[in-house]
């Protein structure tokens, strides 16, 4: 292992070249560039939980060709334990060379339980019987990440409750989330995911977690939970559907834990080469588990080096970096001349994972962020581009006096610059080897809150006589009954117009296609006006008819994100 000491570093950027490593032929070659987003310590509070998300160039809210990176962090009261205040944010558009001033995000201001007739604060409905007047809540452990399917920056964390400005030991906890609003350069009001109404989910959060976004846009969220009065956490992954505003719970997988006081918590998830990996925090050691479907995980095993010795990471989180066919773990550990650091939570290491043995390859270990007395355990990962990944970490200035080792509450940005572009992304690789039908079946399932809830309507499987279709043959009879009902109400469907009379009204060139405004016969007695978009090049071309929304919106002249015809 090769260590470097930057305690006496006088400039804000350090570049280290990592060559292909002897003993691990497929090891990566990359450079680490260490920068700072902020520094300065007031002795009373400190910035913690520094994590970032990246909005791609050209997306809404980012007219630049380069990524817009938004980093969130929050103040911690040094005289308390996990006493957090509202989130703040800072931005960079030049690759972390410069950052905007940290500014408060008002939607994360603490909310307070009022009188009996007052509305409950966000997340209080999870377990209102545990709360009383004056209790306060906000969001902590927040991790932004770009959600490609909705073109939104979605941040997920967890709620925390205070009584007399101290964390309540028996309290509700929810999976909290908010959406970045580009037009206002701000965040939406935060919400909590509605999990099944079970006691064990009254204290359930997804703090400091890495999620996986599936190709269709569904979100796999690792979370941990327990009954409010219990001490032992279990961890699992829940699948949610995100519509750009709300996360709807669909299902969750099996729970994993170990028989120690606090069990397994603060899980982080990644997908690598069609397999899912979960790393979990435990008071004594870190654990790893694997899954083929992202929901059902193996019995966790302790993290070790490839020589069989324990990794030495304990009572703090670990996170993943996935780049192409390579998988890495970022972590802290014992045994690095760091016993003066709280729980040995600095320096911050990175090493490659042997996915066959689920071990950390010792001779690939490098330091990402240096140790300067303060802990670095609460950090985040963001893929800024296919060529660059950042690790963000704030120096947590507890216990008092850590600054004597050189720390000053800096927010570090360790930039991994890869020598190979990451061509494999979560949006273009298959999750499993299942058939297409199996893959698509997940997207026919409604969110849990609406499953088997038909409101004033009956199930489409129910016959007019009240019986239920239970077999494929029953369903064919039910389909015929539905068709007969519609025909009785609306009359016979007119014959298809196979050769409609089409009148061209106007034409214009746009981008790489020609737009024709046409009038054509769409019913036996009516004509309508629409648009025909013809791609450049020789045909034949595929034909697509869009029926939503109005024609101008469909071709990109109306509200954004609804130009279905143009996109098709």
C-alpha positions in Angstrom: 0.0 0.0 0.0 1.3 3.5 -0.8 0.2 6.3 1.5 0.6 10.0 1.1 0.5 12.7 3.8 -1.1 16.0 2.9 -1.4 17.6 6.4 1.1 20.3 5.3 -0.6 20.8 1.9 -0.6 24.5 1.1 -2.6 24.5 -2.1 -6.2 23.4 -2.6 -5.6 20.8 -5.3 -3.5 17.7 -5.2 -3.1 15.4 -8.2 -1.9 11.8 -7.6 -1.4 9.4 -10.5 -2.4 5.8 -9.8 -0.7 3.3 -12.2 -1.9 -0.2 -12.9 -1.1 -2.1 -9.7 1.3 -4.9 -9.4 -0.4 -8.1 -8.4 -3.8 -7.1 -9.7 -3.5 -7.0 -13.5 -7.0 -5.6 -14.1 -6.5 -2.8 -11.6 -7.7 0.7 -12.6 -5.5 3.5 -13.7 -6.8 6.9 -12.7 -5.8 10.2 -11.0 -7.1 11.6 -7.8 -7.5 15.3 -7.6 -8.2 16.7 -4.2 -10.1 20.0 -4.0 -12.2 21.9 -1.4 -15.7 23.2 -1.7 -15.5 25.1 1.6 -13.3 25.5 4.7 -13.4 27.4 8.0 -14.4 26.6 11.6 -16.3 28.8 14.0 -15.8 26.6 17.1 -19.5 26.3 17.8 -21.0 24.5 14.8 -19.6 22.6 11.9 -20.7 21.6 8.4 -21.4 17.9 8.1 -23.2 15.4 5.7 -21.7 16.9 2.6 -23.1 15.1 -0.5 -23.6 16.1 -4.1 -25.7 15.4 -7.1 -25.0 16.2 -10.8 -27.4 17.7 -13.3 -26.2 16.8 -16.8 -25.3 19.5 -19.3 -28.3 20.6 -21.4 -30.9 19.3 -18.9 -33.5 21.7 -17.5 -31.9 24.1 -15.2 -28.4 23.6 -16.7 -28.0 25.4 -20.0 -24.2 24.6 -19.9 -22.7 21.7 -21.7 -20.9 20.8 -18.5 -22.5 19.1 -15.4 -24.0 21.3 -12.8 -23.1 19.9 -9.4 -25.2 20.8 -6.4 -23.8 19.9 -3.0 -25.9 19.9 0.1 -24.7 20.0 3.7 -26.0 21.1 7.1 -24.8 22.6 10.4 -24.2 20.5 13.4 -24.2 21.8 17.0 -21.0 20.8 18.6 -22.3 20.6 22.2 -25.0 18.0 21.2 -25.2 14.6 19.6 -26.5 14.6 16.0 -28.2 18.0 16.5 -28.7 19.1 12.9 -30.3 22.2 11.4 -31.7 22.9 7.9 -29.8 21.9 4.8 -27.8 24.3 2.8 -26.5 24.1 -0.7 -23.7 25.3 -2.9 -23.1 24.9 -6.7 -20.3 24.5 -9.1 -20.4 24.6 -12.9 -16.6 24.5 -13.6 -15.6 21.2 -12.2 -15.2 22.2 -8.6 -12.8 25.1 -9.3 -15.2 27.6 -7.8 -18.3 27.2 -5.6 -21.2 29.5 -4.9 -21.8 30.7 -1.3 -23.5 28.2 0.9 -27.2 29.2 1.1 -30.0 27.9 3.3 -32.8 25.7 1.9 -35.9 27.0 3.5 -38.0 23.9 2.7 -35.9 22.0 5.3 -36.4 24.4 8.1 -37.4 22.6 11.3 -41.1 22.0 11.8 -42.7 21.9 15.2 -45.6 20.0 16.7 -48.3 22.5 17.7 -51.6 22.3 19.5 -54.0 19.4 19.0 -55.9 21.2 16.2 -52.8 22.3 14.3 -51.6 20.3 11.2 -49.0 17.7 12.0 -45.4 18.3 10.8 -44.1 16.3 7.9 -43.5 12.7 8.8 -45.4 12.9 12.1 -48.3 10.7 10.9 -45.9 7.7 10.9 -46.2 7.5 14.7 -48.0 10.5 16.2 -48.4 8.9 19.6 -44.7 9.2 20.2 -44.7 13.0 19.8 -45.8 15.9 22.0 -46.2 19.7 21.6 -42.8 21.4 20.9 -41.1 18.4 19.3 -39.2 19.4 16.2 -38.2 17.6 13.0 -36.1 18.1 9.9 -34.2 16.0 7.4 -30.6 14.7 7.7 -28.3 12.2 5.9 -29.4 13.6 2.6 -28.1 12.3 -0.7 -29.0 13.9 -4.0 -28.8 11.9 -7.2 -29.9 12.5 -10.8 -33.0 10.4 -11.8 -32.6 10.1 -15.5 -36.1 8.7 -16.3 -37.8 11.8 -14.9 -35.0 14.3 -15.6 -35.1 15.3 -12.0 -32.5 15.7 -9.2 -34.0 13.5 -6.5 -32.6 13.7 -3.0 -33.3 11.0 -0.3 -32.5 11.0 3.4 -34.4 10.5 6.6 -36.3 12.5 9.2 -35.0 13.1 12.6 -36.9 14.3 15.7 -35.8 16.5 18.6 -37.2 17.2 22.1 -35.6 20.1 23.9 -33.0 20.1 21.0 -31.9 16.6 21.8 -32.5 13.6 19.5 -35.5 11.6 20.8 -34.5 8.0 21.7 -38.0 6.7 21.0 -39.2 8.5 17.9 -40.7 8.2 14.4 -38.3 8.0 11.5 -39.2 8.2 7.8 -37.6 7.9 4.4 -37.5 11.5 3.5 -37.1 12.9 0.0 -37.3 16.2 -2.0 -36.9 17.2 -5.6 -34.7 20.0 -6.9 -36.7 22.8 -8.7 -34.5 24.3 -11.4 -36.6 27.4 -12.1 -36.2 28.4 -8.4 -32.8 26.9 -7.8 -34.3 25.4 -4.7 -35.8 22.2 -3.4 -39.5 21.1 -3.0 -41.2 20.6 0.3 -39.9 17.3 1.6 -42.1 14.2 2.0 -41.8 10.8 3.4 -42.4 7.5 1.6 -45.6 5.7 2.7 -44.4 2.3 3.8 -46.8 -0.5 4.9 -48.6 0.2 8.2 -46.5 -2.0 10.4 -44.9 -1.2 13.8 -41.4 -2.1 12.5 -41.7 0.6 9.9 -42.5 3.4 12.4 -38.7 3.9 12.7 -37.5 3.4 9.1 -35.0 5.6 7.3 -32.6 5.7 4.4 -29.9 7.9 5.8 -26.6 8.4 3.9 -27.6 5.7 1.4 -26.8 5.0 -2.2 -29.8 4.0 -4.3 -30.1 2.3 -7.7 -32.4 3.6 -10.4 -33.7 0.9 -12.7 -34.1 1.3 -16.5 -37.8 2.0 -16.4 -37.3 4.6 -13.7 -38.3 2.6 -10.6 -36.0 3.3 -7.7 -34.4 0.7 -5.4 -33.9 2.3 -2.0 -31.9 0.6 0.8 -33.4 1.4 4.2 -33.1 0.2 7.8 -35.9 -0.1 10.3 -36.9 -1.3 13.8 -39.8 -0.9 16.2 -39.4 2.5 17.9 -38.6 0.9 21.4 -36.2 -1.7 20.0 -32.4 -1.4 19.7 -31.8 -3.7 16.8 -32.1 -2.6 13.2 -32.7 -4.7 10.1 -32.0 -3.6 6.6 -33.8 -4.2 3.3 -34.4 -2.7 -0.1 -37.7 -1.3 -1.2 -38.8 -0.6 -4.7 -40.6 2.7 -5.4 -42.1 4.3 -8.5 -41.2 8.0 -9.0 -43.4 10.2 -11.1 -41.3 13.3 -10.9 -42.9 14.5 -7.7 -43.8 11.5 -5.4 -42.1 8.2 -4.5 -44.8 5.5 -4.4 -43.9 2.3 -2.5 -44.4 -0.9 -4.5 -42.7 -3.6 -2.5 -39.7 -4.5 -0.4 -37.4 -7.5 -0.2 -36.1 -9.7 2.6 -34.7 -8.2 5.8 -31.1 -8.9 6.8 -29.5 -8.4 10.3 -27.0 -9.8 12.7 -27.6 -10.6 16.4 -25.7 -7.7 17.9 -27.1 -4.7 19.8 -27.9 -2.4 16.9 -27.9 -5.0 14.1 -27.3 -3.8 10.5 -28.1 -0.3 9.4 -27.1 2.6 7.0 -27.1 0.2 3.9 -25.8 1.4 0.5 -26.7 -0.3 -2.7 -25.1 -0.6 -6.1 -25.5 -2.7 -9.3 -22.5 -4.2 -11.1 -22.5 -6.6 -14.0 -26.1 -7.7 -13.5 -25.7 -8.2 -9.8 -26.7 -6.1 -6.8 -24.4 -5.4 -3.9 -25.3 -4.1 -0.4 -22.8 -2.8 2.1 -24.0 -2.4 5.7 -22.9 -0.7 8.9 -22.6 -2.6 12.2 -21.1 -1.5 15.5 -18.3 -4.0 15.3 -17.6 -4.4 11.6 -18.9 -3.7 8.1 -20.9 -6.4 6.2 -21.6 -7.2 2.5 -24.5 -9.0 0.9 -25.4 -9.8 -2.7 -28.6 -10.2 -4.8 -29.6 -11.2 -8.3 -32.8 -9.1 -8.3 -32.0 -6.2 -6.0 -34.6 -7.1 -3.4 -33.7 -10.5 -2.0 -30.3 -10.6 -0.5 -27.9 -13.3 0.8 -26.9 -13.6 4.5 -24.4 -10.8 5.0 -20.7 -11.6 5.6 -18.1 -9.4 7.3 -15.9 -7.3 5.1 -12.4 -8.7 4.9 -9.3 -8.1 2.8 -8.4 -10.7 0.2 -5.8 -12.2 2.6 -8.5 -13.1 5.0 -7.9 -10.4 7.6 -10.7 -8.2 8.8 -11.1 -4.9 6.9 -11.2 -3.0 10.2 -14.1 -0.7 9.2 -16.6 -0.5 12.1 -19.5 1.6 13.4 -19.7 3.8 10.3 -20.8 3.7 6.7 -19.1 2.5 3.6 -20.1 3.4 0.0 -19.6 2.1 -3.5 -18.0 3.3 -6.7 -19.0 1.4 -9.8 -17.2 2.2 -13.0 -17.6 -0.1 -16.0 -16.5 -3.6 -15.1 -14.8 -2.4 -11.9 -16.3 -2.2 -8.4 -14.7 -0.2 -5.6 -15.4 0.3 -1.9 -14.8 3.6 -0.1 -14.4 3.3 3.7 -12.5 4.1 6.9 -10.7 1.6 9.1 -8.4 0.8 12.0 -4.7 0.3 11.6 -3.7 3.5 9.7 -1.9 5.3 12.5 -5.3 6.9 13.3 -6.3 5.9 16.8 -6.5 9.6 17.8 -9.4 9.9 15.3 -12.9 9.2 16.6 -13.7 5.6 15.7 -10.8 5.7 13.3 -13.0 7.5 10.8 -10.1 9.0 8.8 -8.4 8.9 6.4 -10.9 7.9 3.7 -9.7 4.9 1.6 -10.7 3.4 -1.7 -9.9 -0.1 -2.9 -11.1 -2.5 -5.6 -13.5 -5.4 -4.8 -13.0 -9.0 -5.8 -16.6 -9.8 -6.8 -16.0 -13.5 -6.8 -14.8 -13.7 -3.1 -16.5 -10.5 -1.9 -13.3 -9.2 -0.5 -11.3 -6.0 -0.6 -8.1 -6.3 -2.6 -5.5 -5.0 -0.2 -2.8 -4.0 -2.8 -5.3 -1.7 -4.5 -6.0 0.4 -1.4 -5.3 4.2 -1.7 -6.1 7.2 0.4 -8.8 9.5 -1.1 -9.1 12.1 1.6 -6.3 12.7 4.2 -6.6 12.4 7.9 -6.2 15.7 9.8 -7.7 14.7 13.2 -11.4 15.1 12.3 -13.6 12.2 11.2 -14.7 11.7 7.6 -17.1 8.9 8.0 -20.2 10.7 6.7 -19.4 11.1 3.0 -21.0 10.8 -0.4 -20.4 9.6 -3.9 -21.5 11.2 -7.2 -20.9 10.2 -10.8 -20.3 13.6 -12.4 -19.8 12.2 -15.9 -18.8 8.9 -17.5 -15.2 10.1 -17.0 -15.3 11.4 -13.5 -16.5 10.4 -10.1 -16.4 12.6 -6.9 -16.2 11.7 -3.3 -17.4 14.5 -1.0 -16.5 14.5 2.7 -16.8 17.2 5.4 -14.4 17.2 8.4 -16.7 16.5 11.4 -15.3 18.6 14.2 -16.2 16.4 17.2 -15.0 15.7 19.8 -13.7 19.1 20.8 -10.1 19.8 20.0 -9.6 17.8 16.8 -8.5 21.0 15.1 -5.1 20.7 16.8 -4.2 18.0 14.2 -4.8 20.5 11.3 -8.6 20.1 10.5 -10.7 23.2 9.9 -14.1 21.8 8.9 -13.1 21.6 5.2 -15.5 20.1 2.7 -13.2 18.0 0.5 -14.0 16.9 -3.0 -11.8 14.0 -4.1 -12.2 13.7 -7.9 -11.5 10.4 -9.5 -10.6 11.0 -13.2 -10.8 7.7 -15.1 -8.7 6.7 -18.0 -11.6 4.8 -19.5 -15.0 6.1 -20.1 -17.8 4.4 -18.2 -19.9 2.9 -21.0 -22.0 0.7 -18.8 -24.6 2.7 -16.9 -27.6 1.8 -14.9 -29.8 3.0 -17.7 -28.4 0.8 -20.5 -27.6 -2.5 -18.8 -30.0 -5.4 -18.1 -30.8 -6.0 -14.5 -31.1 -9.7 -14.8 -31.1 -12.4 -17.5 -34.8 -12.8 -17.3 -37.0 -12.7 -20.3 -38.4 -9.4 -21.6 -41.8 -10.3 -20.3 -40.5 -10.9 -16.8 -38.6 -7.5 -16.9 -41.7 -5.6 -18.1 -44.1 -7.3 -15.6 -42.7 -5.2 -12.8 -44.0 -2.1 -14.5 -47.6 -3.4 -14.6 -47.8 -3.4 -10.8 -49.5 -0.4 -9.2 -47.9 1.2 -6.1 -48.9 -0.6 -2.8 -51.2 2.3 -1.8 -53.4 1.7 -4.8 -53.1 -2.1 -5.2 -56.5 -3.7 -5.0 -58.1 -0.3 -4.3 -60.6 0.3 -7.1 -62.5 3.1 -5.3 -66.0 3.3 -6.7 -65.1 1.0 -9.6 -65.1 -2.8 -9.6 -62.2 -5.0 -10.7 -61.9 -5.6 -14.4 -61.8 -9.3 -13.6 -65.3 -9.2 -12.1 -68.1 -10.5 -14.4 -71.5 -8.8 -14.4 -72.9 -11.6 -12.2 -70.2 -10.9 -9.6 -68.0 -13.9 -10.2 -64.2 -13.5 -10.8 -62.1 -14.5 -13.8 -59.5 -16.9 -12.5 -58.2 -18.6 -15.6 -57.1 -17.6 -19.1 -60.3 -19.0 -20.5 -62.3 -17.0 -17.9 -60.5 -13.9 -19.0 -61.4 -14.5 -22.7 -65.1 -14.7 -21.7 -64.7 -11.5 -19.5 -63.1 -9.7 -22.5 -66.0 -10.6 -24.7 -68.4 -9.4 -22.0 -66.6 -6.0 -21.8 -66.7 -5.6 -25.6 -70.4 -6.4 -25.7 -71.0 -3.8 -23.0 -69.1 -1.1 -24.8 -70.8 -1.9 -28.1 -74.2 -1.7 -26.4 -73.3 1.7 -25.0 -71.4 3.3 -28.0 -72.7 1.3 -31.0 -70.6 -0.7 -33.4 -67.1 0.6 -34.1 -66.9 2.1 -37.6 -64.8 0.5 -40.2 -61.1 1.4 -40.2 -60.2 4.2 -42.6 -57.3 2.6 -44.4 -56.8 5.2 -47.1 -57.6 8.6 -45.5 -57.9 11.8 -47.5 -54.8 13.8 -46.5 -54.4 17.6 -47.2 -51.0 19.2 -46.7 -51.4 22.7 -45.2 -47.8 23.8 -44.6 -44.2 22.5 -44.2 -41.1 23.6 -42.4 -37.6 22.2 -41.7 -36.7 21.5 -38.0 -33.5 20.0 -36.8 -33.2 16.6 -38.6 -36.7 16.3 -39.8 -39.5 18.0 -41.8 -42.7 19.1 -40.1 -45.9 19.0 -42.2 -49.2 20.4 -40.9 -51.9 18.2 -42.4 -55.7 17.8 -42.4 -57.0 14.3 -42.7 -60.2 12.3 -42.2 -60.1 10.5 -38.8 -63.8 9.4 -38.5 -66.3 8.6 -41.3 -67.8 12.1 -41.0 -65.0 14.3 -39.5 -61.6 15.7 -40.4 -58.9 17.0 -37.9 -55.7 18.9 -38.1 -52.4 17.5 -36.9 -48.7 17.2 -37.7 -46.6 14.7 -39.7 -42.9 14.6 -38.7 -40.8 12.9 -41.3 -37.1 12.1 -40.4 -34.3 12.9 -42.9 -33.0 10.1 -45.1 -34.6 7.6 -47.3 -37.6 5.6 -46.1 -39.5 3.7 -45.3 -39.8 5.4 -41.9 -41.7 4.1 -38.9 -45.0 5.8 -38.3 -46.2 6.9 -34.8 -49.6 8.4 -33.9 -49.7 10.3 -30.6 -53.0 11.2 -29.1 -51.8 13.2 -26.0 -51.6 16.1 -25.6 -52.7 18.9 -28.0 -50.7 18.6 -31.3 -48.5 21.6 -30.6 -47.3 20.2 -27.2 -46.7 16.8 -28.8 -44.3 18.3 -31.3 -42.4 20.4 -28.8 -44.1 23.8 -29.0 -46.0 23.5 -25.6 -45.2 22.6 -22.1 -41.8 20.9 -21.5 -41.4 17.1 -21.0 -44.6 16.3 -23.0 -43.2 16.4 -26.5 -44.0 12.7 -27.0 -44.3 12.8 -30.8 -41.0 14.6 -31.2 -39.2 12.2 -28.9 -40.7 9.2 -30.7 
